[in-house]
């Protein structure tokens, strides 16, 4: 890796030294503290995953508003749910969530989750938020991924959310909430084994430090090894996440968060031809499910991620609170691999590539929240100033590679690792100023928000053979907003309506005779209406939403001027989403979801594509998960779960030249709490989960005639945990 100096600056940030000084003074002035309840920027329920049905989410409003009062579609997947279902990645944890399309590519290297059909091609929707802060990504393979064991819950916010976060796809976003220090002592050790020689060890510790009522900690660490359904491809990971909470007095807290994740090997299947996967390859047999278009003796991938940050909160008085959340992240990766290019008969031509990357990123979000009344109106007023910066560098080279016959693959042939031919460095920055007022008038809840962003993107690409550098710069600004209202009836029914806008910096530059010109921001706007139902005192949540979403100013390649882009694409989506989460005292947990997306290209540089459906976007999807825990008798402590997932057919390319078939998958789980039947074994539990139990072979998605991906095969995991 090349050594670079990270350059960033921010004016307007509260000094951490000043914060620590205030803590020290507070500790000297106070000798007796009241009983501490760790709220950590919101109710403890906003953090905990120890329930099947969540009732609030900070991600949609940054104020911990109850879901029933939020005029936007929001889903929450708690740790209870994704552990019950046996998920091992964040994308898998979202399999039973409406409005998202997880598992579109079977891998454990990245979590790719398009929301409301947005997130493919240039707008690839990697899970990009952790604890409410954006995780900036590199230019190609340096995309950060969060270990699911380090996660407490997952919030899925659907619809444009730029008003609080800045640049973002209009379909919505996924925010992971990490494990934080606990008030009570918490200890858990676990071991998981499964198919493909899957082995994973975990340790999760937390609680007060040495009995202190000021200092609290959390330590989550895990390590795993597994093979994959691809021939001779393995995956490894080690992750450690310590955190420390300092709370010198009621209303003041500082939480330090650190993570180091090492991926010395990671599986990511290269795309396969559509012929032989999505449809027949003439008279030839289909491409085998375990076929590896690469070469195990040549392919390699390494990635290391470091994150360091803090969350600070201080109640200035009874109605005004200041929060500052900050994080620095470093990601470095090296990819050596082969990809398929074209196919004749059963022989696939290949290209070798070598990329070495790193990215340094910084983000800070300052918030002032005021809670006050003006006559009959109760206000929760939020002002924010955020800043994010990323410095990404990529060395890249490509070269020839021998072809491979998928019916008779030969591995281990001599392939030269391509030398680097170009060096690209990109500096991106964004500064945003936003305001939001949540007004409560009786049973009516109104949300108003507005934001101004300015961003700058500088890109320098050097051709190493000639040492010639080409530089481009994009800088622009954007206004985004949101207005919404929800009316909460005494019965727990809450109809709502909202309108919101979003923006994203465009990909590439437009053509002019004088050279590249900056493009306008990609814009999104949406109208949404829905109804939610959550009776007070019950563990249930039902929601239905309809929306009309338009993404405009999208870029497509300029055929007349290669290397440049035209800004003439538009996608319009009209959708319906249904969700039900139910938890009963009798031991039943139920989650059901349905998604309908009527997506259409309403503008495109290629006239023949107008009216087409975007690829990899199913028109319909549905899921149902039911879990029952025996409450008494000889089988007390035994739990049984079963689920079914349906994903409708999709188109496989922009031209809609072929379809990917619909598929239905079945899952199951069995768990046992030994302590429920035998107090001497309190804390010991076993979970056995199976995904795709009938081992159905299917194509999960395609993005072109040379990029199709098989879905996950049957996986079975058994996890033994002990809590004390």
SVG drawing of the C-alpha trace seen along z (x, -y; Angstrom):
<svg xmlns="http://www.w3.org/2000/svg" viewBox="-60 -30 66 64">
<polyline fill="none" stroke="black" stroke-width="0.4" points="0.0,0.0 1.2,-3.5 1.5,-5.9 -0.7,-8.9 -1.5,-11.8 -5.1,-12.2 -6.2,-15.8 -9.4,-17.1 -10.6,-20.0 -13.7,-21.0 -14.6,-24.3 -17.5,-24.4 -16.8,-21.1 -16.9,-21.0 -13.4,-20.2 -13.2,-16.7 -10.6,-18.1 -13.1,-20.6 -15.7,-17.8 -13.2,-15.8 -12.4,-18.8 -16.1,-19.3 -16.3,-15.7 -13.4,-16.0 -14.9,-19.1 -18.3,-17.4 -16.6,-14.4 -14.9,-16.6 -18.1,-18.6 -20.3,-15.5 -19.6,-12.8 -23.1,-11.1 -24.9,-10.2 -28.4,-9.1 -29.1,-5.6 -28.0,-5.7 -30.2,-4.6 -28.2,-4.4 -30.2,-6.1 -27.3,-6.9 -29.1,-9.4 -32.6,-8.1 -34.6,-5.6 -32.8,-2.3 -35.5,-0.7 -34.1,-2.6 -30.8,-0.6 -31.9,2.7 -32.5,5.7 -34.0,7.8 -37.5,7.6 -39.1,8.9 -41.2,5.8 -39.6,2.4 -41.7,-0.7 -39.3,-3.6 -36.4,-4.3 -34.0,-7.2 -32.9,-6.8 -35.9,-8.4 -36.0,-11.6 -32.8,-11.6 -35.0,-12.3 -36.2,-8.8 -39.7,-9.3 -42.2,-6.4 -42.8,-4.6 -46.5,-5.2 -45.9,-9.0 -43.4,-8.9 -44.9,-9.9 -42.6,-7.6 -42.3,-3.8 -39.8,-2.4 -39.0,1.2 -36.9,2.4 -35.2,5.8 -34.0,6.5 -31.3,8.9 -34.0,11.2 -35.4,11.6 -32.2,12.1 -30.7,14.4 -34.0,16.4 -33.8,16.8 -30.1,17.6 -28.9,14.8 -25.1,14.4 -24.9,11.2 -26.8,7.9 -28.3,8.6 -29.6,12.0 -31.2,10.3 -33.4,8.3 -34.9,11.2 -38.3,10.7 -38.5,7.0 -40.7,5.2 -39.4,2.7 -35.9,4.2 -34.2,6.8 -31.5,8.5 -29.4,11.4 -29.3,10.2 -25.7,11.5 -24.7,14.5 -21.6,13.4 -20.3,12.4 -17.9,9.7 -20.6,6.9 -24.1,6.2 -25.9,5.0 -29.6,4.1 -31.5,2.0 -34.4,0.1 -37.6,-0.5 -35.9,0.7 -33.1,-1.9 -29.5,-0.8 -28.2,1.1 -25.6,0.1 -24.0,-3.2 -26.3,-3.7 -25.3,-0.4 -26.9,-0.5 -24.4,1.0 -25.5,0.8 -23.9,-2.6 -24.9,-3.8 -23.8,-2.8 -25.1,-4.5 -26.6,-7.3 -23.3,-8.2 -22.5,-7.5 -19.7,-5.0 -18.0,-6.4 -16.7,-3.9 -13.7,-3.6 -13.6,-3.7 -14.1,0.1 -13.5,2.8 -12.8,0.8 -16.4,0.9 -16.8,1.3 -19.0,4.1 -20.1,4.4 -20.0,7.8 -23.5,8.7 -22.4,10.0 -21.5,6.4 -25.0,5.2 -27.9,4.7 -30.7,3.8 -31.2,2.7 -33.4,-0.2 -34.7,-0.3 -35.9,-3.8 -37.8,-3.9 -38.2,-6.9 -36.0,-10.1 -34.1,-11.0 -31.6,-13.6 -33.2,-16.2 -31.3,-14.8 -28.4,-12.9 -27.5,-14.7 -26.6,-12.7 -28.6,-9.5 -30.5,-7.3 -34.2,-8.2 -35.4,-4.7 -34.1,-5.0 -31.3,-3.6 -30.3,-0.9 -28.8,-2.0 -27.1,0.5 -27.1,-0.2 -24.0,1.2 -23.8,2.8 -23.2,0.2 -22.1,0.4 -24.7,1.9 -25.8,0.8 -26.0,4.3 -23.2,6.9 -23.6,8.9 -21.5,11.9 -22.1,14.2 -19.9,16.7 -20.9,18.7 -19.8,21.2 -21.4,21.8 -20.8,24.6 -22.5,25.2 -22.5,26.3 -19.4,25.5 -17.3,26.1 -18.5,23.0 -16.9,22.3 -17.4,19.1 -16.5,18.2 -18.1,15.1 -17.6,13.3 -19.8,10.4 -19.0,8.7 -20.5,5.6 -21.4,3.7 -20.0,1.3 -16.2,1.1 -15.2,2.3 -18.6,1.5 -18.5,-2.1 -21.7,-4.1 -19.8,-6.4 -17.8,-4.1 -19.4,-1.3 -18.0,0.9 -18.8,3.3 -16.6,5.8 -17.9,7.8 -15.4,9.9 -15.8,12.8 -13.8,14.9 -14.9,17.2 -13.8,19.5 -15.9,21.1 -15.8,22.5 -18.4,21.6 -20.5,23.2 -17.8,22.2 -15.0,24.7 -12.0,24.1 -13.1,20.7 -12.8,19.9 -13.8,16.9 -12.3,15.7 -13.0,12.8 -11.9,11.4 -13.7,8.5 -13.2,6.8 -15.5,3.9 -14.7,2.4 -16.7,-0.6 -16.6,-2.8 -19.3,-5.0 -18.4,-7.8 -21.4,-9.3 -20.4,-11.7 -23.8,-13.1 -27.4,-12.7 -27.9,-14.2 -24.3,-14.0 -22.6,-11.1 -19.7,-10.3 -19.4,-7.0 -16.2,-5.9 -16.6,-3.3 -13.9,-1.4 -13.8,1.5 -11.1,3.4 -12.2,5.9 -9.8,8.1 -11.0,10.0 -7.9,11.9 -10.1,13.9 -13.6,13.1 -16.0,14.8 -17.5,12.7 -18.6,14.7 -17.9,13.1 -20.8,12.7 -21.8,15.6 -23.2,15.5 -27.0,15.4 -26.9,18.2 -26.6,21.3 -28.0,19.7 -31.0,17.5 -31.9,19.3 -30.7,22.3 -27.3,22.1 -28.6,23.8 -28.2,27.5 -25.4,27.3 -25.9,28.2 -26.4,25.3 -23.5,23.9 -22.9,25.9 -24.0,24.3 -20.5,24.6 -18.6,23.4 -16.0,20.8 -15.2,18.5 -12.1,17.4 -9.1,19.5 -8.6,20.4 -4.8,20.4 -4.9,16.9 -7.8,15.0 -7.3,13.3 -9.0,10.6 -7.9,8.9 -9.6,6.0 -8.9,4.3 -11.2,1.8 -10.6,-0.5 -13.3,-2.7 -12.9,-5.1 -15.4,-7.6 -17.6,-8.9 -21.1,-9.9 -21.5,-12.9 -24.7,-14.1 -25.3,-16.9 -28.6,-18.3 -27.9,-22.1 -31.2,-22.6 -34.6,-21.1 -35.5,-21.8 -32.2,-22.0 -29.9,-19.1 -26.6,-19.1 -25.3,-16.0 -22.2,-15.4 -21.5,-12.1 -18.1,-11.7 -16.2,-8.9 -13.0,-8.3 -12.6,-5.3 -9.8,-3.7 -10.3,-0.9 -7.6,0.8 -8.0,3.6 -6.3,5.6 -8.2,7.6 -6.6,10.0 -9.2,11.8 -10.7,13.0 -14.0,12.0 -15.9,13.4 -16.3,11.3 -18.0,13.3 -18.9,16.9 -18.8,19.1 -20.3,22.5 -19.2,23.4 -15.9,21.5 -15.8,18.2 -13.2,15.5 -11.7,13.9 -10.0,10.7 -7.5,10.5 -7.6,7.5 -5.5,6.2 -6.7,3.3 -5.1,1.9 -7.1,-0.6 -7.5,-2.6 -9.9,-5.2 -9.7,-7.6 -13.0,-9.0 -14.3,-11.4 -17.8,-12.4 -19.3,-14.5 -22.9,-15.4 -23.7,-18.2 -27.3,-18.5 -29.2,-20.9 -32.6,-19.6 -35.1,-21.9 -38.3,-20.6 -40.8,-23.3 -44.4,-24.4 -46.0,-27.4 -49.6,-27.5 -51.3,-24.3 -48.4,-23.2 -45.6,-20.9 -42.4,-21.2 -39.3,-19.0 -37.0,-21.3 -33.8,-20.0 -31.0,-22.0 -28.0,-20.2 -24.7,-20.9 -22.8,-17.9 -19.6,-17.4 -18.1,-14.5 -14.9,-14.0 -13.3,-11.0 -9.9,-10.6 -9.8,-7.5 -7.0,-6.1 -6.9,-3.3 -4.1,-1.6 -5.5,0.5 -4.3,2.8 -5.9,5.3 -4.4,8.0 -5.1,11.1 -6.2,14.4 -6.8,17.8 -10.4,18.8 -12.2,21.5 -14.7,24.2 -17.4,24.4 -18.0,28.1 -14.3,28.9 -12.7,26.2 -8.9,26.3 -7.5,24.4 -3.9,23.7 -2.6,22.5 0.0,19.8 -1.6,16.3 0.4,13.1 -0.8,10.7 -1.4,7.4 0.9,4.5 -0.7,1.3 -1.4,-1.1 -3.3,-3.9 -3.5,-5.7 -6.8,-7.4 -7.3,-9.7 -10.6,-11.2 -11.4,-13.7 -15.0,-14.2 -16.6,-16.5 -20.1,-17.5 -21.3,-20.1 -25.0,-20.2 -27.1,-22.5 -30.5,-21.2 -33.6,-22.0 -36.6,-19.9 -39.6,-20.7 -41.9,-18.0 -45.1,-19.7 -47.7,-17.9 -51.2,-19.4 -53.4,-17.0 -53.4,-13.8 -52.0,-15.4 -48.2,-15.1 -46.6,-17.3 -43.0,-17.0 -41.4,-19.8 -37.8,-19.7 -35.3,-21.5 -31.7,-21.2 -28.9,-22.9 -25.9,-20.9 -22.8,-21.8 -20.4,-19.2 -17.2,-18.9 -15.6,-16.0 -12.0,-16.2 -10.6,-13.3 -7.1,-13.0 -6.2,-10.0 -2.6,-9.4 -1.5,-7.1 1.6,-5.5 3.4,-4.8 3.4,-8.4 2.9,-10.1 0.1,-12.2 -2.6,-13.2 -6.2,-14.1 -8.1,-16.1 -11.8,-16.8 -13.8,-18.6 -17.5,-18.6 -19.0,-21.1 -22.6,-22.0 -25.3,-22.5 -28.7,-21.1 -31.8,-21.9 -34.0,-19.1 -37.0,-19.0 -39.7,-16.9 -43.2,-17.6 -45.4,-15.0 -48.3,-14.5 -49.7,-11.6 -52.9,-11.5 -52.9,-9.1 -56.4,-7.8 -57.0,-6.5 -57.4,-3.0 -53.7,-3.0 -54.5,-3.6 -52.4,-6.4 -52.9,-7.4 -50.1,-9.5 -49.0,-11.3 -45.6,-12.8 -43.7,-14.5 -39.8,-14.4 -37.0,-15.0 -33.4,-13.8 -30.2,-14.3 -27.0,-12.4 -23.9,-13.6 -23.8,-12.3 -21.5,-9.7 -18.9,-11.1 -18.9,-14.2 -20.8,-15.5 -19.2,-16.2 -18.3,-19.6 -15.9,-20.6 -13.7,-22.2 -13.6,-19.0 -15.7,-17.5 -18.5,-19.6 -20.1,-19.0 -23.5,-17.4 -26.5,-18.4 -27.3,-16.4 -29.4,-13.3 -32.7,-14.1 -35.5,-12.2 -39.0,-13.1 -41.7,-11.0 -45.3,-11.3 -46.2,-8.6 -49.4,-7.8 -50.0,-5.0 -51.6,-3.8 -50.0,-2.3 -51.5,-0.4 -49.9,0.2 -52.2,0.4 -50.8,-1.0 -49.4,1.7 -49.2,4.4 -46.2,5.9 -47.6,5.5 -47.0,3.3 -48.9,3.2 -48.2,0.8 -49.3,0.3 -47.9,-2.3 -48.4,-3.4 -45.9,-5.7 -45.0,-7.4 -41.2,-7.8 -39.4,-9.6 -35.6,-9.5 -34.5,-12.0 -31.2,-13.4 -29.8,-9.8 -26.7,-9.3 -26.2,-6.9 -23.1,-6.4 -22.8,-8.8 -22.4,-6.5 -21.2,-9.4 -18.5,-10.4 -17.0,-7.4 -16.0,-8.1 -18.7,-10.8 -22.2,-10.6 -25.7,-11.9 -28.1,-13.1 -31.3,-12.0 -32.5,-8.9 -35.5,-8.8 -37.1,-6.0 -40.6,-6.2 -41.8,-3.7 -45.3,-3.3 -45.4,-0.9 -47.3,0.8 -45.8,2.2 -47.5,4.2 -45.8,5.2 -47.0,7.0 -44.9,7.8 -46.6,9.6 -45.4,10.9 -47.8,12.7 -47.5,13.7 -48.4,17.2 -45.0,17.6 -45.8,16.7 -43.7,14.3 -44.9,13.5 -43.5,11.2 -45.1,10.9 -44.2,8.6 -45.5,7.9 -44.0,5.6 -45.3,4.5 -43.2,2.2 -44.4,1.0 -41.1,-0.5 -40.6,-2.0 -37.9,-3.9 -39.8,-7.0 -36.8,-8.7 -33.6,-7.2 -31.0,-8.1 -31.9,-5.0 -35.5,-5.5 -36.2,-1.8 -35.6,-1.5 -38.3,-4.0 -41.1,-2.0 -38.8,0.8 -38.5,2.1 -35.2,1.5 -33.3,4.8 -33.2,6.8 -36.4,5.1 -39.1,7.7 -42.7,6.6 -43.9,8.6 -42.2,10.1 -43.7,11.6 -42.5,13.3 -43.8,14.9 -42.0,16.0 -43.7,17.7 -42.0,18.8 -43.5,20.6 -41.8,21.0 -43.3,23.7 -44.2,21.9 -44.7,24.9 -44.7,28.6 -42.1,31.2 -41.0,29.2 -40.8,25.8 -37.9,23.8 -38.3,25.4 -38.9,23.1 -39.8,23.9 -39.7,21.5 -40.7,21.7 -40.5,19.2 -41.3,18.8 -39.9,16.1 -41.1,15.4 -39.4,13.1 -41.0,12.4 -39.4,12.5 -37.1,9.7 -35.6,8.4 -31.9,9.2 -30.7,6.1 -31.6,2.6 -32.9,3.7 -35.3,6.1 -34.0,8.8 -34.5,11.7 -36.1,12.5 -34.9,14.0 -37.4,16.5 -39.3,16.0 -38.3,18.3 -39.7,19.4 -37.5,20.4 -38.3,22.1 -36.4,21.6 -36.7,23.2 -35.3,22.9 -35.2,24.8 -34.0,23.4 -33.9,24.6 -33.3,22.7 -31.9,25.3 -32.5,23.1 -36.2,23.0 -36.4,26.7 -33.4,27.1 -32.3,24.1 -28.9,25.6 -28.3,24.9 -29.6,21.3 -27.9,19.3 -27.2,22.2 -29.1,22.1 -29.0,23.8 -30.2,22.5 -30.3,24.6 -31.4,22.7 -31.7,23.8 -32.0,21.5 -33.3,22.7 -34.0,26.0 -35.0,27.7 -31.7,26.6 -33.4,24.9 -31.0,23.8 -32.0,20.4 -30.6,17.2 -30.9,14.4 -30.3,11.5 -28.7,10.4 -27.5,7.0 -26.4,7.9 -26.0,10.9 -22.6,11.4 -23.4,10.7 -25.8,13.2 -25.5,14.6 -26.7,17.8 -28.5,17.6 -27.4,19.1 -27.6,22.9 -29.0,24.6 -27.2,23.6 -27.5,25.1 -26.0,23.4 -26.0,24.7 -25.1,22.1 -24.5,23.0 -24.4,19.9 -23.9,19.4 -24.9,16.3 -23.9,15.5"/>
</svg>
